[in-house]
Amino acid sequence: MARSPMLPRACVLDAAWVEGRGWVLLKANAAWGAGLNGCDTAEAARCIAEATRA
């Protein structure tokens, strides 16, 4: 999913581990609207800058 050409250039994918099933995609968000939730802040800032580039 993360490598899908249908995703916007800069977006955030929320994933979760489901016992007995594995990783699942919960939702996709615009980068500027996502919380940091333990992410590398420098990488998050790069993603937001890319998302807001014209």
All heavy atoms as atom14 arrays in JSON, in Angstrom:
{
  "sequence": "MARSPMLPRACVLDAAWVEGRGWVLLKANAAWGAGLNGCDTAEAARCIAEATRA",
  "atom14_mask": [
    [1, 1, 1, 1, 1, 1, 1, 1, 0, 0, 0, 0, 0, 0],
    [1, 1, 1, 1, 1, 0, 0, 0, 0, 0, 0, 0, 0, 0],
    [1, 1, 1, 1, 1, 1, 1, 1, 1, 1, 1, 0, 0, 0],
    [1, 1, 1, 1, 1, 1, 0, 0, 0, 0, 0, 0, 0, 0],
    [1, 1, 1, 1, 1, 1, 1, 0, 0, 0, 0, 0, 0, 0],
    [1, 1, 1, 1, 1, 1, 1, 1, 0, 0, 0, 0, 0, 0],
    [1, 1, 1, 1, 1, 1, 1, 1, 0, 0, 0, 0, 0, 0],
    [1, 1, 1, 1, 1, 1, 1, 0, 0, 0, 0, 0, 0, 0],
    [1, 1, 1, 1, 1, 1, 1, 1, 1, 1, 1, 0, 0, 0],
    [1, 1, 1, 1, 1, 0, 0, 0, 0, 0, 0, 0, 0, 0],
    [1, 1, 1, 1, 1, 1, 0, 0, 0, 0, 0, 0, 0, 0],
    [1, 1, 1, 1, 1, 1, 1, 0, 0, 0, 0, 0, 0, 0],
    [1, 1, 1, 1, 1, 1, 1, 1, 0, 0, 0, 0, 0, 0],
    [1, 1, 1, 1, 1, 1, 1, 1, 0, 0, 0, 0, 0, 0],
    [1, 1, 1, 1, 1, 0, 0, 0, 0, 0, 0, 0, 0, 0],
    [1, 1, 1, 1, 1, 0, 0, 0, 0, 0, 0, 0, 0, 0],
    [1, 1, 1, 1, 1, 1, 1, 1, 1, 1, 1, 1, 1, 1],
    [1, 1, 1, 1, 1, 1, 1, 0, 0, 0, 0, 0, 0, 0],
    [1, 1, 1, 1, 1, 1, 1, 1, 1, 0, 0, 0, 0, 0],
    [1, 1, 1, 1, 0, 0, 0, 0, 0, 0, 0, 0, 0, 0],
    [1, 1, 1, 1, 1, 1, 1, 1, 1, 1, 1, 0, 0, 0],
    [1, 1, 1, 1, 0, 0, 0, 0, 0, 0, 0, 0, 0, 0],
    [1, 1, 1, 1, 1, 1, 1, 1, 1, 1, 1, 1, 1, 1],
    [1, 1, 1, 1, 1, 1, 1, 0, 0, 0, 0, 0, 0, 0],
    [1, 1, 1, 1, 1, 1, 1, 1, 0, 0, 0, 0, 0, 0],
    [1, 1, 1, 1, 1, 1, 1, 1, 0, 0, 0, 0, 0, 0],
    [1, 1, 1, 1, 1, 1, 1, 1, 1, 0, 0, 0, 0, 0],
    [1, 1, 1, 1, 1, 0, 0, 0, 0, 0, 0, 0, 0, 0],
    [1, 1, 1, 1, 1, 1, 1, 1, 0, 0, 0, 0, 0, 0],
    [1, 1, 1, 1, 1, 0, 0, 0, 0, 0, 0, 0, 0, 0],
    [1, 1, 1, 1, 1, 0, 0, 0, 0, 0, 0, 0, 0, 0],
    [1, 1, 1, 1, 1, 1, 1, 1, 1, 1, 1, 1, 1, 1],
    [1, 1, 1, 1, 0, 0, 0, 0, 0, 0, 0, 0, 0, 0],
    [1, 1, 1, 1, 1, 0, 0, 0, 0, 0, 0, 0, 0, 0],
    [1, 1, 1, 1, 0, 0, 0, 0, 0, 0, 0, 0, 0, 0],
    [1, 1, 1, 1, 1, 1, 1, 1, 0, 0, 0, 0, 0, 0],
    [1, 1, 1, 1, 1, 1, 1, 1, 0, 0, 0, 0, 0, 0],
    [1, 1, 1, 1, 0, 0, 0, 0, 0, 0, 0, 0, 0, 0],
    [1, 1, 1, 1, 1, 1, 0, 0, 0, 0, 0, 0, 0, 0],
    [1, 1, 1, 1, 1, 1, 1, 1, 0, 0, 0, 0, 0, 0],
    [1, 1, 1, 1, 1, 1, 1, 0, 0, 0, 0, 0, 0, 0],
    [1, 1, 1, 1, 1, 0, 0, 0, 0, 0, 0, 0, 0, 0],
    [1, 1, 1, 1, 1, 1, 1, 1, 1, 0, 0, 0, 0, 0],
    [1, 1, 1, 1, 1, 0, 0, 0, 0, 0, 0, 0, 0, 0],
    [1, 1, 1, 1, 1, 0, 0, 0, 0, 0, 0, 0, 0, 0],
    [1, 1, 1, 1, 1, 1, 1, 1, 1, 1, 1, 0, 0, 0],
    [1, 1, 1, 1, 1, 1, 0, 0, 0, 0, 0, 0, 0, 0],
    [1, 1, 1, 1, 1, 1, 1, 1, 0, 0, 0, 0, 0, 0],
    [1, 1, 1, 1, 1, 0, 0, 0, 0, 0, 0, 0, 0, 0],
    [1, 1, 1, 1, 1, 1, 1, 1, 1, 0, 0, 0, 0, 0],
    [1, 1, 1, 1, 1, 0, 0, 0, 0, 0, 0, 0, 0, 0],
    [1, 1, 1, 1, 1, 1, 1, 0, 0, 0, 0, 0, 0, 0],
    [1, 1, 1, 1, 1, 1, 1, 1, 1, 1, 1, 0, 0, 0],
    [1, 1, 1, 1, 1, 0, 0, 0, 0, 0, 0, 0, 0, 0]
  ],
  "atom14_positions": [
    [[0.82, -1.19, 0.0], [0.0, 0.0, 0.0], [0.87, 1.26, 0.0], [0.58, 2.2, -0.7], [-0.92, -0.04, 1.23], [-1.82, 1.13, 1.33], [-3.01, 1.07, 0.0], [-4.07, 2.37, 0.43], [0.0, 0.0, 0.0], [0.0, 0.0, 0.0], [0.0, 0.0, 0.0], [0.0, 0.0, 0.0], [0.0, 0.0, 0.0], [0.0, 0.0, 0.0]],
    [[1.93, 1.27, 0.8], [2.76, 2.47, 0.92], [3.45, 2.84, -0.39], [3.79, 3.98, -0.61], [3.81, 2.28, 2.01], [0.0, 0.0, 0.0], [0.0, 0.0, 0.0], [0.0, 0.0, 0.0], [0.0, 0.0, 0.0], [0.0, 0.0, 0.0], [0.0, 0.0, 0.0], [0.0, 0.0, 0.0], [0.0, 0.0, 0.0], [0.0, 0.0, 0.0]],
    [[3.63, 1.88, -1.27], [4.29, 2.15, -2.55], [3.31, 2.33, -3.7], [3.7, 2.4, -4.85], [5.26, 1.03, -2.86], [6.4, 1.01, -1.87], [7.46, 0.03, -2.26], [8.55, 0.13, -1.32], [9.16, -0.89, -0.79], [8.81, -2.11, -1.12], [10.14, -0.72, 0.06], [0.0, 0.0, 0.0], [0.0, 0.0, 0.0], [0.0, 0.0, 0.0]],
    [[2.05, 2.39, -3.38], [1.02, 2.52, -4.41], [1.13, 3.85, -5.15], [1.24, 4.9, -4.53], [-0.37, 2.44, -3.77], [-1.36, 2.74, -4.73], [0.0, 0.0, 0.0], [0.0, 0.0, 0.0], [0.0, 0.0, 0.0], [0.0, 0.0, 0.0], [0.0, 0.0, 0.0], [0.0, 0.0, 0.0], [0.0, 0.0, 0.0], [0.0, 0.0, 0.0]],
    [[1.1, 3.83, -6.48], [1.17, 5.08, -7.23], [-0.11, 5.92, -7.08], [-0.14, 7.06, -7.49], [1.36, 4.62, -8.68], [0.82, 3.24, -8.71], [1.06, 2.67, -7.33], [0.0, 0.0, 0.0], [0.0, 0.0, 0.0], [0.0, 0.0, 0.0], [0.0, 0.0, 0.0], [0.0, 0.0, 0.0], [0.0, 0.0, 0.0], [0.0, 0.0, 0.0]],
    [[-1.15, 5.37, -6.48], [-2.41, 6.1, -6.33], [-2.41, 7.01, -5.1], [-3.3, 7.82, -4.94], [-3.57, 5.13, -6.27], [-3.74, 4.33, -7.56], [-5.16, 3.26, -7.55], [-6.46, 4.47, -7.67], [0.0, 0.0, 0.0], [0.0, 0.0, 0.0], [0.0, 0.0, 0.0], [0.0, 0.0, 0.0], [0.0, 0.0, 0.0], [0.0, 0.0, 0.0]],
    [[-1.43, 6.86, -4.22], [-1.36, 7.71, -3.03], [-0.79, 9.08, -3.4], [0.03, 9.18, -4.3], [-0.47, 7.08, -1.97], [-1.01, 5.84, -1.28], [0.06, 5.25, -0.38], [-2.25, 6.17, -0.48], [0.0, 0.0, 0.0], [0.0, 0.0, 0.0], [0.0, 0.0, 0.0], [0.0, 0.0, 0.0], [0.0, 0.0, 0.0], [0.0, 0.0, 0.0]],
    [[-1.21, 10.13, -2.68], [-0.58, 11.43, -2.88], [0.92, 11.35, -2.58], [1.36, 10.46, -1.84], [-1.28, 12.34, -1.86], [-2.52, 11.63, -1.51], [-2.25, 10.16, -1.67], [0.0, 0.0, 0.0], [0.0, 0.0, 0.0], [0.0, 0.0, 0.0], [0.0, 0.0, 0.0], [0.0, 0.0, 0.0], [0.0, 0.0, 0.0], [0.0, 0.0, 0.0]],
    [[1.69, 12.28, -3.11], [3.14, 12.26, -2.92], [3.53, 12.29, -1.45], [4.5, 11.65, -1.05], [3.74, 13.45, -3.66], [5.23, 13.46, -3.63], [5.75, 14.55, -4.54], [7.13, 14.81, -4.26], [8.12, 14.4, -5.03], [7.86, 13.71, -6.12], [9.36, 14.66, -4.73], [0.0, 0.0, 0.0], [0.0, 0.0, 0.0], [0.0, 0.0, 0.0]],
    [[2.81, 13.03, -0.64], [3.11, 13.1, 0.8], [1.83, 12.84, 1.59], [0.92, 13.64, 1.6], [3.68, 14.47, 1.15], [0.0, 0.0, 0.0], [0.0, 0.0, 0.0], [0.0, 0.0, 0.0], [0.0, 0.0, 0.0], [0.0, 0.0, 0.0], [0.0, 0.0, 0.0], [0.0, 0.0, 0.0], [0.0, 0.0, 0.0], [0.0, 0.0, 0.0]],
    [[1.78, 11.68, 2.2], [0.64, 11.35, 3.04], [1.14, 10.49, 4.2], [2.28, 10.05, 4.22], [-0.45, 10.62, 2.25], [0.02, 8.98, 1.68], [0.0, 0.0, 0.0], [0.0, 0.0, 0.0], [0.0, 0.0, 0.0], [0.0, 0.0, 0.0], [0.0, 0.0, 0.0], [0.0, 0.0, 0.0], [0.0, 0.0, 0.0], [0.0, 0.0, 0.0]],
    [[0.26, 10.3, 5.15], [0.61, 9.52, 6.34], [-0.33, 8.33, 6.4], [-1.54, 8.47, 6.27], [0.44, 10.39, 7.61], [0.75, 9.58, 8.86], [1.33, 11.61, 7.53], [0.0, 0.0, 0.0], [0.0, 0.0, 0.0], [0.0, 0.0, 0.0], [0.0, 0.0, 0.0], [0.0, 0.0, 0.0], [0.0, 0.0, 0.0], [0.0, 0.0, 0.0]],
    [[0.23, 7.15, 6.57], [-0.56, 5.93, 6.69], [-0.56, 5.49, 8.15], [0.5, 5.35, 8.76], [0.01, 4.82, 5.82], [0.12, 5.11, 4.33], [0.76, 3.93, 3.61], [-1.23, 5.44, 3.74], [0.0, 0.0, 0.0], [0.0, 0.0, 0.0], [0.0, 0.0, 0.0], [0.0, 0.0, 0.0], [0.0, 0.0, 0.0], [0.0, 0.0, 0.0]],
    [[-1.74, 5.31, 8.72], [-1.86, 4.79, 10.08], [-2.06, 3.29, 9.99], [-2.99, 2.82, 9.32], [-3.05, 5.42, 10.8], [-2.82, 6.88, 11.14], [-1.66, 7.34, 11.07], [-3.79, 7.57, 11.49], [0.0, 0.0, 0.0], [0.0, 0.0, 0.0], [0.0, 0.0, 0.0], [0.0, 0.0, 0.0], [0.0, 0.0, 0.0], [0.0, 0.0, 0.0]],
    [[-1.18, 2.55, 10.63], [-1.25, 1.09, 10.6], [-1.29, 0.56, 12.03], [-0.91, 1.24, 12.97], [-0.03, 0.54, 9.87], [0.0, 0.0, 0.0], [0.0, 0.0, 0.0], [0.0, 0.0, 0.0], [0.0, 0.0, 0.0], [0.0, 0.0, 0.0], [0.0, 0.0, 0.0], [0.0, 0.0, 0.0], [0.0, 0.0, 0.0], [0.0, 0.0, 0.0]],
    [[-1.77, -0.66, 12.15], [-1.84, -1.3, 13.47], [-1.55, -2.78, 13.31], [-1.8, -3.37, 12.27], [-3.22, -1.1, 14.09], [0.0, 0.0, 0.0], [0.0, 0.0, 0.0], [0.0, 0.0, 0.0], [0.0, 0.0, 0.0], [0.0, 0.0, 0.0], [0.0, 0.0, 0.0], [0.0, 0.0, 0.0], [0.0, 0.0, 0.0], [0.0, 0.0, 0.0]],
    [[-1.03, -3.38, 14.37], [-0.79, -4.81, 14.4], [-2.01, -5.48, 15.02], [-2.42, -5.16, 16.13], [0.45, -5.12, 15.25], [0.73, -6.59, 15.37], [0.42, -7.39, 16.42], [1.34, -7.42, 14.38], [0.81, -8.67, 16.17], [1.38, -8.72, 14.91], [1.85, -7.2, 13.12], [1.91, -9.79, 14.21], [2.38, -8.25, 12.42], [2.41, -9.53, 12.97]],
    [[-2.61, -6.42, 14.31], [-3.77, -7.16, 14.8], [-3.31, -8.58, 15.09], [-2.85, -9.29, 14.17], [-4.93, -7.15, 13.77], [-6.09, -7.99, 14.26], [-5.37, -5.73, 13.47], [0.0, 0.0, 0.0], [0.0, 0.0, 0.0], [0.0, 0.0, 0.0], [0.0, 0.0, 0.0], [0.0, 0.0, 0.0], [0.0, 0.0, 0.0], [0.0, 0.0, 0.0]],
    [[-3.42, -8.98, 16.34], [-2.99, -10.32, 16.75], [-3.71, -11.38, 15.91], [-4.91, -11.32, 15.71], [-3.32, -10.52, 18.24], [-2.6, -11.68, 18.87], [-1.09, -11.49, 18.92], [-0.64, -10.39, 19.25], [-0.37, -12.45, 18.62], [0.0, 0.0, 0.0], [0.0, 0.0, 0.0], [0.0, 0.0, 0.0], [0.0, 0.0, 0.0], [0.0, 0.0, 0.0]],
    [[-2.94, -12.31, 15.38], [-3.5, -13.37, 14.57], [-3.74, -13.01, 13.12], [-4.1, -13.84, 12.31], [0.0, 0.0, 0.0], [0.0, 0.0, 0.0], [0.0, 0.0, 0.0], [0.0, 0.0, 0.0], [0.0, 0.0, 0.0], [0.0, 0.0, 0.0], [0.0, 0.0, 0.0], [0.0, 0.0, 0.0], [0.0, 0.0, 0.0], [0.0, 0.0, 0.0]],
    [[-3.53, -11.72, 12.78], [-3.76, -11.28, 11.4], [-2.55, -10.58, 10.8], [-2.28, -10.69, 9.62], [-4.97, -10.36, 11.36], [-5.31, -9.92, 9.97], [-6.69, -9.44, 9.87], [-6.94, -9.08, 8.48], [-7.91, -8.34, 8.08], [-8.77, -7.88, 8.97], [-8.07, -8.04, 6.83], [0.0, 0.0, 0.0], [0.0, 0.0, 0.0], [0.0, 0.0, 0.0]],
    [[-1.86, -9.79, 11.62], [-0.7, -9.05, 11.13], [-1.0, -7.57, 11.0], [-1.92, -7.05, 11.64], [0.0, 0.0, 0.0], [0.0, 0.0, 0.0], [0.0, 0.0, 0.0], [0.0, 0.0, 0.0], [0.0, 0.0, 0.0], [0.0, 0.0, 0.0], [0.0, 0.0, 0.0], [0.0, 0.0, 0.0], [0.0, 0.0, 0.0], [0.0, 0.0, 0.0]],
    [[-0.23, -6.9, 10.16], [-0.38, -5.46, 9.97], [-1.61, -5.15, 9.12], [-1.87, -5.83, 8.14], [0.85, -4.87, 9.29], [2.02, -4.82, 10.2], [3.08, -5.67, 10.2], [2.26, -3.9, 11.25], [3.97, -5.33, 11.19], [3.49, -4.24, 11.86], [1.56, -2.81, 11.75], [4.01, -3.54, 12.93], [2.09, -2.11, 12.82], [3.3, -2.47, 13.39]],
    [[-2.35, -4.11, 9.53], [-3.51, -3.65, 8.77], [-3.43, -2.13, 8.62], [-2.87, -1.43, 9.47], [-4.85, -4.03, 9.44], [-5.02, -5.53, 9.51], [-4.97, -3.41, 10.83], [0.0, 0.0, 0.0], [0.0, 0.0, 0.0], [0.0, 0.0, 0.0], [0.0, 0.0, 0.0], [0.0, 0.0, 0.0], [0.0, 0.0, 0.0], [0.0, 0.0, 0.0]],
    [[-3.95, -1.63, 7.53], [-4.03, -0.19, 7.3], [-5.31, 0.33, 7.94], [-6.4, -0.15, 7.63], [-4.02, 0.12, 5.8], [-4.19, 1.59, 5.42], [-3.0, 2.41, 5.92], [-4.35, 1.72, 3.93], [0.0, 0.0, 0.0], [0.0, 0.0, 0.0], [0.0, 0.0, 0.0], [0.0, 0.0, 0.0], [0.0, 0.0, 0.0], [0.0, 0.0, 0.0]],
    [[-5.17, 1.29, 8.84], [-6.34, 1.87, 9.48], [-6.92, 3.01, 8.64], [-8.12, 3.09, 8.44], [-5.99, 2.4, 10.87], [-5.53, 1.37, 11.89], [-5.13, 2.06, 13.18], [-6.61, 0.33, 12.13], [0.0, 0.0, 0.0], [0.0, 0.0, 0.0], [0.0, 0.0, 0.0], [0.0, 0.0, 0.0], [0.0, 0.0, 0.0], [0.0, 0.0, 0.0]],
    [[-6.03, 3.92, 8.21], [-6.49, 5.06, 7.41], [-5.29, 5.78, 6.82], [-4.16, 5.55, 7.21], [-7.31, 6.03, 8.26], [-6.53, 6.62, 9.43], [-7.4, 7.52, 10.26], [-6.59, 8.01, 11.46], [-7.31, 8.98, 12.25], [0.0, 0.0, 0.0], [0.0, 0.0, 0.0], [0.0, 0.0, 0.0], [0.0, 0.0, 0.0], [0.0, 0.0, 0.0]],
    [[-5.58, 6.65, 5.88], [-4.56, 7.51, 5.28], [-4.96, 8.96, 5.52], [-6.14, 9.29, 5.45], [-4.44, 7.23, 3.78], [0.0, 0.0, 0.0], [0.0, 0.0, 0.0], [0.0, 0.0, 0.0], [0.0, 0.0, 0.0], [0.0, 0.0, 0.0], [0.0, 0.0, 0.0], [0.0, 0.0, 0.0], [0.0, 0.0, 0.0], [0.0, 0.0, 0.0]],
    [[-4.0, 9.8, 5.85], [-4.25, 11.21, 6.13], [-3.32, 12.09, 5.31], [-2.23, 11.67, 4.93], [-3.97, 11.53, 7.61], [-4.89, 10.82, 8.54], [-6.1, 10.83, 8.36], [-4.33, 10.19, 9.57], [0.0, 0.0, 0.0], [0.0, 0.0, 0.0], [0.0, 0.0, 0.0], [0.0, 0.0, 0.0], [0.0, 0.0, 0.0], [0.0, 0.0, 0.0]],
    [[-3.73, 13.32, 5.1], [-2.83, 14.32, 4.54], [-1.72, 14.54, 5.56], [-1.96, 14.54, 6.77], [-3.57, 15.61, 4.28], [0.0, 0.0, 0.0], [0.0, 0.0, 0.0], [0.0, 0.0, 0.0], [0.0, 0.0, 0.0], [0.0, 0.0, 0.0], [0.0, 0.0, 0.0], [0.0, 0.0, 0.0], [0.0, 0.0, 0.0], [0.0, 0.0, 0.0]],
    [[-0.5, 14.75, 5.1], [0.64, 14.9, 6.01], [0.46, 16.07, 6.96], [0.8, 15.97, 8.14], [1.91, 15.08, 5.2], [0.0, 0.0, 0.0], [0.0, 0.0, 0.0], [0.0, 0.0, 0.0], [0.0, 0.0, 0.0], [0.0, 0.0, 0.0], [0.0, 0.0, 0.0], [0.0, 0.0, 0.0], [0.0, 0.0, 0.0], [0.0, 0.0, 0.0]],
    [[-0.1, 17.17, 6.49], [-0.23, 18.36, 7.33], [-1.26, 18.18, 8.44], [-1.28, 18.92, 9.4], [-0.58, 19.59, 6.49], [-1.75, 19.37, 5.58], [-1.69, 19.04, 4.25], [-3.13, 19.46, 5.91], [-2.95, 18.9, 3.75], [-3.87, 19.16, 4.75], [-3.84, 19.76, 7.07], [-5.25, 19.15, 4.71], [-5.21, 19.74, 7.04], [-5.9, 19.44, 5.87]],
    [[-2.12, 17.18, 8.33], [-3.17, 16.99, 9.34], [-2.89, 15.87, 10.31], [-3.7, 15.56, 11.17], [0.0, 0.0, 0.0], [0.0, 0.0, 0.0], [0.0, 0.0, 0.0], [0.0, 0.0, 0.0], [0.0, 0.0, 0.0], [0.0, 0.0, 0.0], [0.0, 0.0, 0.0], [0.0, 0.0, 0.0], [0.0, 0.0, 0.0], [0.0, 0.0, 0.0]],
    [[-1.74, 15.23, 10.19], [-1.42, 14.08, 11.04], [-0.68, 14.51, 12.3], [0.06, 15.48, 12.29], [-0.57, 13.08, 10.26], [0.0, 0.0, 0.0], [0.0, 0.0, 0.0], [0.0, 0.0, 0.0], [0.0, 0.0, 0.0], [0.0, 0.0, 0.0], [0.0, 0.0, 0.0], [0.0, 0.0, 0.0], [0.0, 0.0, 0.0], [0.0, 0.0, 0.0]],
    [[-0.88, 13.79, 13.37], [-0.12, 14.02, 14.6], [1.23, 13.33, 14.5], [1.44, 12.45, 13.67], [0.0, 0.0, 0.0], [0.0, 0.0, 0.0], [0.0, 0.0, 0.0], [0.0, 0.0, 0.0], [0.0, 0.0, 0.0], [0.0, 0.0, 0.0], [0.0, 0.0, 0.0], [0.0, 0.0, 0.0], [0.0, 0.0, 0.0], [0.0, 0.0, 0.0]],
    [[2.17, 13.74, 15.36], [3.51, 13.13, 15.3], [3.53, 11.72, 15.87], [4.2, 10.85, 15.33], [4.51, 14.01, 16.04], [4.81, 15.34, 15.36], [5.77, 16.16, 16.21], [5.38, 15.13, 13.98], [0.0, 0.0, 0.0], [0.0, 0.0, 0.0], [0.0, 0.0, 0.0], [0.0, 0.0, 0.0], [0.0, 0.0, 0.0], [0.0, 0.0, 0.0]],
    [[2.83, 11.46, 16.95], [2.71, 10.12, 17.52], [4.0, 9.31, 17.51], [4.04, 8.18, 17.02], [1.6, 9.34, 16.8], [0.26, 10.02, 16.92], [-0.07, 10.57, 17.97], [-0.51, 10.0, 15.87], [0.0, 0.0, 0.0], [0.0, 0.0, 0.0], [0.0, 0.0, 0.0], [0.0, 0.0, 0.0], [0.0, 0.0, 0.0], [0.0, 0.0, 0.0]],
    [[5.07, 9.89, 18.0], [6.33, 9.17, 18.12], [7.18, 9.16, 16.86], [8.19, 8.48, 16.81], [0.0, 0.0, 0.0], [0.0, 0.0, 0.0], [0.0, 0.0, 0.0], [0.0, 0.0, 0.0], [0.0, 0.0, 0.0], [0.0, 0.0, 0.0], [0.0, 0.0, 0.0], [0.0, 0.0, 0.0], [0.0, 0.0, 0.0], [0.0, 0.0, 0.0]],
    [[6.76, 9.9, 15.82], [7.53, 9.94, 14.58], [8.79, 10.79, 14.73], [8.87, 11.64, 15.62], [6.69, 10.54, 13.45], [5.3, 9.52, 12.98], [0.0, 0.0, 0.0], [0.0, 0.0, 0.0], [0.0, 0.0, 0.0], [0.0, 0.0, 0.0], [0.0, 0.0, 0.0], [0.0, 0.0, 0.0], [0.0, 0.0, 0.0], [0.0, 0.0, 0.0]],
    [[9.73, 10.57, 13.86], [10.92, 11.41, 13.78], [10.47, 12.8, 13.32], [9.93, 12.95, 12.22], [11.89, 10.79, 12.77], [13.16, 11.58, 12.59], [13.08, 12.82, 12.41], [14.23, 10.97, 12.61], [0.0, 0.0, 0.0], [0.0, 0.0, 0.0], [0.0, 0.0, 0.0], [0.0, 0.0, 0.0], [0.0, 0.0, 0.0], [0.0, 0.0, 0.0]],
    [[10.66, 13.81, 14.14], [10.13, 15.15, 13.83], [10.75, 15.76, 12.58], [10.07, 16.44, 11.82], [10.3, 16.11, 15.02], [11.67, 16.12, 15.43], [9.43, 15.69, 16.19], [0.0, 0.0, 0.0], [0.0, 0.0, 0.0], [0.0, 0.0, 0.0], [0.0, 0.0, 0.0], [0.0, 0.0, 0.0], [0.0, 0.0, 0.0], [0.0, 0.0, 0.0]],
    [[12.03, 15.49, 12.33], [12.68, 16.03, 11.13], [12.06, 15.42, 9.87], [11.8, 16.12, 8.89], [14.18, 15.77, 11.17], [0.0, 0.0, 0.0], [0.0, 0.0, 0.0], [0.0, 0.0, 0.0], [0.0, 0.0, 0.0], [0.0, 0.0, 0.0], [0.0, 0.0, 0.0], [0.0, 0.0, 0.0], [0.0, 0.0, 0.0], [0.0, 0.0, 0.0]],
    [[11.8, 14.11, 9.9], [11.17, 13.45, 8.76], [9.74, 13.93, 8.58], [9.27, 14.13, 7.46], [11.21, 11.93, 8.92], [12.59, 11.35, 8.81], [13.22, 11.59, 7.45], [12.53, 11.44, 6.42], [14.41, 11.93, 7.41], [0.0, 0.0, 0.0], [0.0, 0.0, 0.0], [0.0, 0.0, 0.0], [0.0, 0.0, 0.0], [0.0, 0.0, 0.0]],
    [[9.02, 14.13, 9.67], [7.64, 14.63, 9.59], [7.63, 16.03, 8.99], [6.79, 16.34, 8.14], [7.0, 14.64, 10.98], [0.0, 0.0, 0.0], [0.0, 0.0, 0.0], [0.0, 0.0, 0.0], [0.0, 0.0, 0.0], [0.0, 0.0, 0.0], [0.0, 0.0, 0.0], [0.0, 0.0, 0.0], [0.0, 0.0, 0.0], [0.0, 0.0, 0.0]],
    [[8.57, 16.88, 9.38], [8.65, 18.23, 8.83], [8.96, 18.19, 7.33], [8.37, 18.96, 6.55], [9.71, 19.04, 9.57], [0.0, 0.0, 0.0], [0.0, 0.0, 0.0], [0.0, 0.0, 0.0], [0.0, 0.0, 0.0], [0.0, 0.0, 0.0], [0.0, 0.0, 0.0], [0.0, 0.0, 0.0], [0.0, 0.0, 0.0], [0.0, 0.0, 0.0]],
    [[9.83, 17.29, 6.91], [10.12, 17.13, 5.48], [8.88, 16.71, 4.7], [8.61, 17.21, 3.62], [11.22, 16.08, 5.27], [12.59, 16.65, 5.22], [13.66, 15.64, 4.85], [13.21, 14.7, 3.84], [13.67, 13.46, 3.72], [14.56, 13.01, 4.57], [13.24, 12.66, 2.78], [0.0, 0.0, 0.0], [0.0, 0.0, 0.0], [0.0, 0.0, 0.0]],
    [[8.12, 15.81, 5.25], [6.91, 15.32, 4.61], [5.88, 16.45, 4.5], [5.26, 16.64, 3.46], [6.35, 14.15, 5.41], [4.94, 13.36, 4.63], [0.0, 0.0, 0.0], [0.0, 0.0, 0.0], [0.0, 0.0, 0.0], [0.0, 0.0, 0.0], [0.0, 0.0, 0.0], [0.0, 0.0, 0.0], [0.0, 0.0, 0.0], [0.0, 0.0, 0.0]],
    [[5.7, 17.22, 5.56], [4.75, 18.33, 5.54], [5.19, 19.38, 4.54], [4.38, 19.9, 3.77], [4.6, 18.94, 6.95], [3.91, 17.9, 7.87], [3.81, 20.23, 6.91], [3.98, 18.23, 9.33], [0.0, 0.0, 0.0], [0.0, 0.0, 0.0], [0.0, 0.0, 0.0], [0.0, 0.0, 0.0], [0.0, 0.0, 0.0], [0.0, 0.0, 0.0]],
    [[6.48, 19.69, 4.5], [7.0, 20.66, 3.53], [6.74, 20.18, 2.12], [6.32, 20.96, 1.24], [8.49, 20.9, 3.76], [0.0, 0.0, 0.0], [0.0, 0.0, 0.0], [0.0, 0.0, 0.0], [0.0, 0.0, 0.0], [0.0, 0.0, 0.0], [0.0, 0.0, 0.0], [0.0, 0.0, 0.0], [0.0, 0.0, 0.0], [0.0, 0.0, 0.0]],
    [[6.94, 18.91, 1.85], [6.69, 18.34, 0.52], [5.21, 18.42, 0.16], [4.85, 18.72, -0.97], [7.17, 16.9, 0.46], [7.01, 16.24, -0.87], [7.84, 16.87, -1.98], [8.95, 17.35, -1.72], [7.38, 16.85, -3.13], [0.0, 0.0, 0.0], [0.0, 0.0, 0.0], [0.0, 0.0, 0.0], [0.0, 0.0, 0.0], [0.0, 0.0, 0.0]],
    [[4.36, 18.17, 1.14], [2.91, 18.19, 0.9], [2.39, 19.58, 0.59], [1.38, 19.72, -0.07], [2.19, 17.62, 2.13], [0.0, 0.0, 0.0], [0.0, 0.0, 0.0], [0.0, 0.0, 0.0], [0.0, 0.0, 0.0], [0.0, 0.0, 0.0], [0.0, 0.0, 0.0], [0.0, 0.0, 0.0], [0.0, 0.0, 0.0], [0.0, 0.0, 0.0]],
    [[3.08, 20.6, 1.08], [2.59, 21.97, 0.89], [3.29, 22.7, -0.24], [3.02, 23.87, -0.48], [2.75, 22.78, 2.19], [4.11, 22.77, 2.61], [1.89, 22.18, 3.3], [0.0, 0.0, 0.0], [0.0, 0.0, 0.0], [0.0, 0.0, 0.0], [0.0, 0.0, 0.0], [0.0, 0.0, 0.0], [0.0, 0.0, 0.0], [0.0, 0.0, 0.0]],
    [[4.21, 22.01, -0.93], [4.9, 22.6, -2.06], [3.97, 22.74, -3.25], [3.19, 21.83, -3.53], [6.07, 21.72, -2.47], [7.36, 22.44, -2.6], [8.5, 21.52, -2.81], [8.18, 20.35, -3.63], [9.06, 19.7, -4.34], [10.31, 20.06, -4.33], [8.71, 18.65, -5.03], [0.0, 0.0, 0.0], [0.0, 0.0, 0.0], [0.0, 0.0, 0.0]],
    [[4.03, 23.83, -3.93], [3.16, 24.03, -5.1], [3.79, 23.47, -6.35], [4.94, 23.3, -6.5], [2.9, 25.51, -5.29], [0.0, 0.0, 0.0], [0.0, 0.0, 0.0], [0.0, 0.0, 0.0], [0.0, 0.0, 0.0], [0.0, 0.0, 0.0], [0.0, 0.0, 0.0], [0.0, 0.0, 0.0], [0.0, 0.0, 0.0], [0.0, 0.0, 0.0]]
  ]
}
